[in-house]
Amino acid sequence: MEPGLLAAYRRTRYRVEPQDGPAFELRVDRPCPALDALLRRHAVACASFITAWNPRSRALPEAANRARQRLLAQDIATLKLIAL
């Protein structure tokens, strides 16, 4: 990954909106007590933050991103994974 792209990811504030608690910000390489609490509530040791928006860091129109995100949510549900 290009250093500039990695730096951009590290500057980004990712908004997490769990279904069972308040929204919070997640940052790359930063501790997040709210995420720790969410993991404890679900009795899991780890999680992944995935999104279908802007694949391979290429900007897409909002409508395309929303459609891709809906498909990802359907895939997650089909696999019977927990999505928060």
C-alpha positions as CSV (number, residue, x, y, z in Angstrom):
1,M,0.0,0.0,0.0
2,E,1.3,3.4,-0.9
3,P,2.4,5.4,2.2
4,G,0.0,8.3,1.3
5,L,-3.0,6.0,1.1
6,L,-2.0,4.3,4.4
7,A,-1.7,7.8,6.0
8,A,-5.1,8.7,4.7
9,Y,-6.6,5.6,6.3
10,R,-5.0,6.4,9.6
11,R,-6.4,10.0,9.5
12,T,-9.9,8.7,8.7
13,R,-12.5,8.5,11.5
14,Y,-14.7,5.5,10.9
15,R,-18.2,5.8,12.3
16,V,-19.5,2.7,14.0
17,E,-23.3,2.5,14.6
18,P,-24.0,-0.7,16.5
19,Q,-27.6,-1.8,16.7
20,D,-27.3,-2.3,20.5
21,G,-25.5,0.7,21.7
22,P,-24.4,4.3,21.0
23,A,-22.4,5.2,17.9
24,F,-18.6,5.7,18.2
25,E,-15.5,6.5,16.2
26,L,-12.9,4.0,15.2
27,R,-9.4,4.9,14.1
28,V,-6.7,2.8,12.7
29,D,-3.9,1.9,15.3
30,R,-5.8,3.7,18.1
31,P,-7.3,2.1,21.2
32,C,-11.1,2.3,21.3
33,P,-12.8,1.6,24.7
34,A,-16.2,1.7,23.0
35,L,-15.2,-1.1,20.7
36,D,-13.8,-3.0,23.6
37,A,-17.2,-2.7,25.4
38,L,-19.0,-3.8,22.3
39,L,-16.8,-6.9,22.0
40,R,-17.5,-7.7,25.7
41,R,-21.2,-7.4,25.2
42,H,-21.1,-9.9,22.5
43,A,-18.6,-12.2,24.2
44,V,-16.1,-12.1,21.4
45,A,-12.4,-11.5,21.4
46,C,-12.1,-9.8,18.0
47,A,-14.0,-8.3,15.1
48,S,-13.5,-7.0,11.6
49,F,-14.6,-3.7,10.2
50,I,-15.6,-4.2,6.6
51,T,-17.4,-2.0,4.1
52,A,-18.4,-2.3,0.5
53,W,-17.9,1.5,0.0
54,N,-15.2,2.6,-2.5
55,P,-13.6,-0.8,-3.3
56,R,-9.8,-0.7,-3.6
57,S,-9.9,2.9,-2.5
58,R,-11.6,4.1,-5.7
59,A,-14.4,6.5,-5.2
60,L,-17.8,5.5,-6.4
61,P,-21.1,7.5,-6.5
62,E,-23.1,7.3,-3.3
63,A,-25.9,5.3,-4.9
64,A,-23.4,2.7,-6.1
65,N,-21.8,2.5,-2.6
66,R,-25.2,2.1,-0.9
67,A,-26.2,-0.7,-3.3
68,R,-22.9,-2.5,-2.7
69,Q,-23.3,-2.1,1.1
70,R,-26.8,-3.6,0.9
71,L,-25.5,-6.6,-1.0
72,L,-22.7,-7.0,1.6
73,A,-25.3,-7.0,4.4
74,Q,-27.3,-9.7,2.6
75,D,-24.2,-11.8,2.2
76,I,-23.4,-11.5,5.9
77,A,-27.0,-12.4,6.8
78,T,-26.9,-15.5,4.5
79,L,-23.7,-16.6,6.2
80,K,-25.4,-16.2,9.6
81,L,-22.6,-13.9,10.8
82,I,-23.1,-11.2,13.4
83,A,-23.2,-7.7,11.9
84,L,-23.4,-4.8,14.1
